[in-house]
Amino acid sequence: MSLVRFKSAYKNSGSGKDIPLWIKLGFTVIAVVVLVFWWDYMGPANYLWFSDIALILLVPALWFGNRLLASTMAVAVLIPELVWVLDFVTLSYFTVIASYMFDPDMALHIRFLSATFHIALPLVLFYMLYQFGYDERALPLQSAIALVVLPVTYLVSEPSANINWVYGPGAPQDVINPWLYLLLLWIAFVVVIYIPTHLLLKHFFNKSRVD
């Protein structure tokens, strides 16, 4: 990227003042409440889910009007979150990504908080993209973040949680070397999720509406 294009990425990126206070406060409250209950119920390793990382980083993105952060989190989770919402509203008819929401053994308040943030997350991402446009640096940045997050998740989490599917696709696997699997998983994230999302966002949200 040329210096001119790099500088232009910041032009008209806006600030936190361009976002209504009720949106910033409302989303911040959701994030804080969710993270507090997650720590107690599932432990801090659960924060390594890409959706939880997006939940955390969207708070400063909203307060500072940072479109790079918002764009990066959109590349990371927008498609998975939309799939989650579709799965939830159809009672897990299409996939099992939201099937835990119908598990009576899981605490009701945890399921309620999960539904709240999984629905709020894509709405806020779309709002940020609509307001500030899409920052194309999001693709390489999110690819780099995933390259760090995946092995860290493998090292600090338990196979039973299978956070970000680092132990296997849906269930832990023992067919190939775990580090080779992590590399293949990273490639899959980039090729199947990040690049298609990048291309779609680049096409539909290429302009900022903030002066």
C-alpha positions as a Markdown table, in Angstrom:
| # | Residue | x | y | z |
|---|---|---|---|---|
| 1 | Met | 0.0 | 0.0 | 0.0 |
| 2 | Ser | 1.4 | 3.4 | -1.0 |
| 3 | Leu | 2.0 | 6.1 | 1.6 |
| 4 | Val | -0.9 | 8.2 | 0.1 |
| 5 | Arg | -3.3 | 5.2 | 0.3 |
| 6 | Phe | -2.1 | 4.5 | 3.9 |
| 7 | Lys | -2.7 | 8.1 | 5.0 |
| 8 | Ser | -6.1 | 8.1 | 3.2 |
| 9 | Ala | -7.2 | 5.1 | 5.3 |
| 10 | Tyr | -7.5 | 7.6 | 8.2 |
| 11 | Lys | -9.3 | 10.2 | 6.3 |
| 12 | Asn | -12.9 | 10.7 | 7.3 |
| 13 | Ser | -12.6 | 7.8 | 9.8 |
| 14 | Gly | -14.6 | 9.8 | 12.3 |
| 15 | Ser | -14.4 | 9.7 | 16.0 |
| 16 | Gly | -16.4 | 8.5 | 19.0 |
| 17 | Lys | -18.4 | 11.8 | 18.8 |
| 18 | Asp | -20.0 | 10.6 | 15.6 |
| 19 | Ile | -21.6 | 7.7 | 17.5 |
| 20 | Pro | -24.7 | 8.2 | 19.7 |
| 21 | Leu | -23.9 | 7.9 | 23.4 |
| 22 | Trp | -26.6 | 5.3 | 23.9 |
| 23 | Ile | -25.0 | 2.9 | 21.5 |
| 24 | Lys | -21.6 | 3.3 | 23.1 |
| 25 | Leu | -23.0 | 2.9 | 26.6 |
| 26 | Gly | -25.4 | 0.1 | 25.7 |
| 27 | Phe | -22.8 | -2.0 | 24.0 |
| 28 | Thr | -20.2 | -1.3 | 26.7 |
| 29 | Val | -22.6 | -2.5 | 29.4 |
| 30 | Ile | -23.4 | -5.7 | 27.4 |
| 31 | Ala | -19.6 | -6.4 | 27.0 |
| 32 | Val | -18.8 | -5.8 | 30.7 |
| 33 | Val | -21.7 | -7.9 | 32.0 |
| 34 | Val | -21.0 | -10.8 | 29.5 |
| 35 | Leu | -17.3 | -10.8 | 30.3 |
| 36 | Val | -17.9 | -10.8 | 34.1 |
| 37 | Phe | -20.3 | -13.7 | 33.9 |
| 38 | Trp | -18.1 | -15.6 | 31.4 |
| 39 | Trp | -15.1 | -15.4 | 33.8 |
| 40 | Asp | -17.1 | -17.0 | 36.6 |
| 41 | Tyr | -19.0 | -19.6 | 34.5 |
| 42 | Met | -16.5 | -20.6 | 31.8 |
| 43 | Gly | -13.1 | -19.2 | 32.8 |
| 44 | Pro | -10.9 | -16.6 | 31.2 |
| 45 | Ala | -9.8 | -18.9 | 28.4 |
| 46 | Asn | -13.2 | -18.4 | 26.9 |
| 47 | Tyr | -12.3 | -14.8 | 26.0 |
| 48 | Leu | -10.1 | -16.3 | 23.3 |
| 49 | Trp | -13.1 | -17.1 | 21.1 |
| 50 | Phe | -12.9 | -14.7 | 18.1 |
| 51 | Ser | -16.4 | -13.5 | 19.0 |
| 52 | Asp | -15.3 | -12.6 | 22.5 |
| 53 | Ile | -12.3 | -10.8 | 21.1 |
| 54 | Ala | -14.6 | -8.9 | 18.8 |
| 55 | Leu | -16.9 | -8.1 | 21.8 |
| 56 | Ile | -13.9 | -6.7 | 23.7 |
| 57 | Leu | -12.3 | -4.7 | 20.9 |
| 58 | Leu | -15.5 | -3.2 | 19.7 |
| 59 | Val | -15.8 | -1.2 | 22.9 |
| 60 | Pro | -12.8 | 1.0 | 22.2 |
| 61 | Ala | -13.7 | 1.0 | 18.5 |
| 62 | Leu | -17.1 | 2.6 | 19.4 |
| 63 | Trp | -15.7 | 5.1 | 21.8 |
| 64 | Phe | -12.9 | 6.3 | 19.5 |
| 65 | Gly | -14.7 | 5.8 | 16.2 |
| 66 | Asn | -11.9 | 3.5 | 15.1 |
| 67 | Arg | -12.8 | 1.9 | 11.8 |
| 68 | Leu | -9.7 | -0.2 | 11.5 |
| 69 | Leu | -10.7 | -2.1 | 14.7 |
| 70 | Ala | -14.3 | -2.4 | 13.6 |
| 71 | Ser | -13.3 | -3.5 | 10.1 |
| 72 | Thr | -10.9 | -6.1 | 11.5 |
| 73 | Met | -13.5 | -7.6 | 13.8 |
| 74 | Ala | -16.0 | -7.6 | 10.9 |
| 75 | Val | -13.5 | -9.7 | 8.9 |
| 76 | Ala | -13.0 | -12.0 | 11.8 |
| 77 | Val | -16.6 | -12.7 | 12.9 |
| 78 | Leu | -19.3 | -11.1 | 10.8 |
| 79 | Ile | -20.0 | -14.3 | 8.7 |
| 80 | Pro | -19.8 | -16.7 | 11.7 |
| 81 | Glu | -22.1 | -14.3 | 13.7 |
| 82 | Leu | -24.7 | -14.2 | 11.0 |
| 83 | Val | -24.6 | -18.0 | 10.8 |
| 84 | Trp | -25.0 | -18.1 | 14.6 |
| 85 | Val | -28.0 | -15.8 | 14.4 |
| 86 | Leu | -29.6 | -17.8 | 11.6 |
| 87 | Asp | -29.0 | -21.1 | 13.5 |
| 88 | Phe | -30.5 | -19.6 | 16.7 |
| 89 | Val | -33.7 | -18.2 | 15.1 |
| 90 | Thr | -34.2 | -21.5 | 13.2 |
| 91 | Leu | -33.7 | -23.6 | 16.4 |
| 92 | Ser | -30.4 | -25.0 | 15.1 |
| 93 | Tyr | -32.1 | -26.4 | 12.0 |
| 94 | Phe | -29.1 | -25.7 | 9.7 |
| 95 | Thr | -26.0 | -26.1 | 11.9 |
| 96 | Val | -25.1 | -26.9 | 15.5 |
| 97 | Ile | -23.2 | -23.7 | 16.1 |
| 98 | Ala | -26.0 | -22.3 | 18.4 |
| 99 | Ser | -27.3 | -25.7 | 19.6 |
| 100 | Tyr | -26.0 | -25.0 | 23.2 |
| 101 | Met | -28.6 | -22.3 | 23.5 |
| 102 | Phe | -31.2 | -25.1 | 23.8 |
| 103 | Asp | -29.3 | -27.1 | 26.3 |
| 104 | Pro | -31.3 | -27.1 | 29.6 |
| 105 | Asp | -28.2 | -28.0 | 31.5 |
| 106 | Met | -26.7 | -24.6 | 30.7 |
| 107 | Ala | -27.7 | -21.8 | 33.1 |
| 108 | Leu | -30.5 | -19.7 | 31.7 |
| 109 | His | -28.8 | -16.4 | 32.4 |
| 110 | Ile | -25.7 | -17.5 | 30.5 |
| 111 | Arg | -27.8 | -18.5 | 27.4 |
| 112 | Phe | -29.7 | -15.1 | 27.7 |
| 113 | Leu | -26.4 | -13.2 | 27.8 |
| 114 | Ser | -25.0 | -15.3 | 24.9 |
| 115 | Ala | -28.0 | -14.5 | 22.7 |
| 116 | Thr | -27.8 | -10.8 | 23.6 |
| 117 | Phe | -24.2 | -10.3 | 22.6 |
| 118 | His | -24.3 | -12.6 | 19.5 |
| 119 | Ile | -27.3 | -10.6 | 18.2 |
| 120 | Ala | -25.8 | -7.2 | 19.2 |
| 121 | Leu | -22.4 | -7.9 | 17.8 |
| 122 | Pro | -23.3 | -8.0 | 14.0 |
| 123 | Leu | -25.7 | -5.1 | 14.4 |
| 124 | Val | -22.9 | -2.9 | 15.9 |
| 125 | Leu | -20.5 | -4.1 | 13.2 |
| 126 | Phe | -22.9 | -3.2 | 10.4 |
| 127 | Tyr | -23.5 | 0.2 | 12.0 |
| 128 | Met | -19.7 | 0.9 | 12.2 |
| 129 | Leu | -19.2 | -0.2 | 8.7 |
| 130 | Tyr | -22.1 | 2.0 | 7.4 |
| 131 | Gln | -20.9 | 5.0 | 9.3 |
| 132 | Phe | -17.1 | 4.9 | 8.7 |
| 133 | Gly | -16.7 | 2.6 | 5.8 |
| 134 | Tyr | -14.4 | -0.5 | 5.5 |
| 135 | Asp | -10.6 | -0.3 | 6.1 |
| 136 | Glu | -8.8 | -2.7 | 3.7 |
| 137 | Arg | -6.0 | -3.2 | 6.2 |
| 138 | Ala | -8.4 | -5.3 | 8.2 |
| 139 | Leu | -7.6 | -8.5 | 6.2 |
| 140 | Pro | -3.9 | -8.7 | 6.8 |
| 141 | Leu | -4.4 | -7.5 | 10.4 |
| 142 | Gln | -7.0 | -10.1 | 11.2 |
| 143 | Ser | -4.9 | -12.8 | 9.5 |
| 144 | Ala | -2.0 | -11.9 | 11.8 |
| 145 | Ile | -4.2 | -11.8 | 14.9 |
| 146 | Ala | -5.5 | -15.3 | 14.1 |
| 147 | Leu | -2.0 | -16.5 | 13.6 |
| 148 | Val | -1.3 | -15.6 | 17.2 |
| 149 | Val | -4.6 | -16.4 | 18.8 |
| 150 | Leu | -4.9 | -20.0 | 17.4 |
| 151 | Pro | -1.7 | -21.4 | 18.9 |
| 152 | Val | -2.2 | -19.4 | 22.2 |
| 153 | Thr | -5.7 | -20.9 | 22.4 |
| 154 | Tyr | -4.3 | -24.4 | 21.9 |
| 155 | Leu | -1.7 | -23.9 | 24.7 |
| 156 | Val | -4.0 | -22.4 | 27.3 |
| 157 | Ser | -7.4 | -24.0 | 26.8 |
| 158 | Glu | -8.9 | -27.5 | 27.3 |
| 159 | Pro | -9.9 | -29.9 | 24.5 |
| 160 | Ser | -13.3 | -30.2 | 26.1 |
| 161 | Ala | -14.0 | -26.5 | 25.3 |
| 162 | Asn | -12.4 | -26.7 | 21.8 |
| 163 | Ile | -12.2 | -22.9 | 21.6 |
| 164 | Asn | -11.9 | -21.7 | 18.0 |
| 165 | Trp | -11.9 | -25.4 | 17.1 |
| 166 | Val | -8.2 | -25.6 | 17.7 |
| 167 | Tyr | -8.4 | -29.2 | 18.8 |
| 168 | Gly | -10.5 | -30.4 | 15.9 |
| 169 | Pro | -13.4 | -29.5 | 13.6 |
| 170 | Gly | -16.3 | -29.8 | 16.0 |
| 171 | Ala | -14.6 | -32.4 | 18.2 |
| 172 | Pro | -10.9 | -33.0 | 19.1 |
| 173 | Gln | -9.0 | -34.9 | 16.4 |
| 174 | Asp | -5.9 | -37.1 | 16.5 |
| 175 | Val | -5.5 | -37.9 | 12.8 |
| 176 | Ile | -2.8 | -35.3 | 12.0 |
| 177 | Asn | -0.1 | -33.5 | 14.0 |
| 178 | Pro | -1.9 | -30.8 | 16.1 |
| 179 | Trp | 0.5 | -28.0 | 15.0 |
| 180 | Leu | -0.1 | -29.0 | 11.3 |
| 181 | Tyr | -3.8 | -29.0 | 12.0 |
| 182 | Leu | -3.5 | -25.4 | 13.5 |
| 183 | Leu | -1.8 | -24.3 | 10.4 |
| 184 | Leu | -4.5 | -25.8 | 8.2 |
| 185 | Leu | -7.1 | -24.3 | 10.4 |
| 186 | Trp | -5.5 | -20.8 | 10.1 |
| 187 | Ile | -5.5 | -21.2 | 6.3 |
| 188 | Ala | -9.1 | -22.3 | 6.4 |
| 189 | Phe | -10.1 | -19.2 | 8.4 |
| 190 | Val | -8.3 | -16.9 | 5.9 |
| 191 | Val | -9.5 | -18.6 | 2.7 |
| 192 | Val | -13.1 | -19.5 | 3.8 |
| 193 | Ile | -14.0 | -16.6 | 6.0 |
| 194 | Tyr | -11.6 | -13.7 | 6.0 |
| 195 | Ile | -11.0 | -13.2 | 2.2 |
| 196 | Pro | -14.7 | -13.6 | 1.2 |
| 197 | Thr | -15.7 | -11.2 | 4.0 |
| 198 | His | -13.0 | -8.7 | 3.0 |
| 199 | Leu | -14.2 | -8.7 | -0.7 |
| 200 | Leu | -17.8 | -8.3 | 0.3 |
| 201 | Leu | -17.1 | -5.4 | 2.7 |
| 202 | Lys | -14.7 | -3.8 | 0.3 |
| 203 | His | -17.5 | -3.8 | -2.3 |
| 204 | Phe | -20.5 | -2.7 | -0.1 |
| 205 | Phe | -18.8 | -0.4 | 2.5 |
| 206 | Asn | -16.0 | 1.3 | 0.6 |
| 207 | Lys | -17.0 | 4.9 | 1.6 |
| 208 | Ser | -17.3 | 6.7 | 4.9 |
| 209 | Arg | -20.4 | 8.7 | 5.6 |
| 210 | Val | -18.6 | 10.8 | 8.3 |
| 211 | Asp | -17.1 | 14.2 | 7.3 |
